[in-house]
Amino acid sequence: MASVSREYVSRIKSGKVALTEEIKGKFTDALEKLNPENPLEMVFDYVRIRFPTQDVRQVVEDILQLKLV
């Protein structure tokens, strides 16, 4: 909705490209269009979470605090 590619957003997040006022305005406008009743609330469709281990049991039980059955 902001007409900004994921690659460009990734470059902004990594500090390779500076966030300009123009791009910031595009993000703000897109957020307001997506959620007009609560402008500027976070809306996202993709999340990647990395855990400090690949041990499934540790992630599920220790980090997520869930019980494996």
C-alpha positions in Angstrom: 0.0 0.0 0.0 3.0 2.3 0.5 4.4 1.4 -2.9 7.7 0.4 -1.3 9.2 -3.0 -1.9 10.1 -5.4 0.9 13.7 -5.3 -0.3 13.7 -1.5 0.2 12.1 -1.8 3.6 14.8 -4.4 4.5 17.5 -2.0 3.4 15.9 0.7 5.6 15.8 -1.6 8.6 19.4 -2.7 8.1 20.6 0.9 7.9 21.8 0.6 4.3 19.3 3.3 3.2 18.1 6.3 5.3 14.3 6.6 6.0 13.3 9.8 4.2 10.3 12.0 5.2 8.7 11.0 1.9 8.8 7.3 2.6 7.8 7.9 6.2 4.8 9.8 4.9 3.9 6.9 2.6 4.0 4.4 5.5 1.8 6.7 7.6 -0.7 7.1 4.8 -0.9 3.4 4.2 -1.4 2.7 7.9 -4.2 5.2 8.1 -5.9 3.7 5.0 -5.6 0.1 6.5 -7.0 1.1 9.9 -8.9 4.4 9.8 -10.6 3.9 13.2 -7.2 3.6 14.9 -4.6 5.5 12.8 -1.0 4.7 13.3 -1.5 1.3 15.0 0.9 -1.4 13.8 -0.4 -3.5 11.0 1.9 -6.2 9.5 1.5 -9.4 7.5 4.8 -11.1 7.9 6.9 -11.9 10.9 10.1 -13.9 11.2 11.2 -15.0 14.6 14.6 -16.6 15.2 15.4 -18.5 18.3 18.9 -18.9 19.9 18.7 -22.6 19.4 17.3 -25.2 16.9 16.4 -27.5 19.7 12.6 -27.9 19.3 12.0 -29.0 22.8 13.9 -26.1 24.3 12.1 -23.6 22.1 8.6 -25.0 22.8 9.1 -25.7 26.5 11.6 -23.1 27.7 11.0 -20.1 25.5 7.3 -20.5 24.5 6.4 -22.0 27.8 4.3 -24.7 26.2 4.1 -28.4 27.0 4.9 -31.0 24.4 2.5 -33.8 24.4 
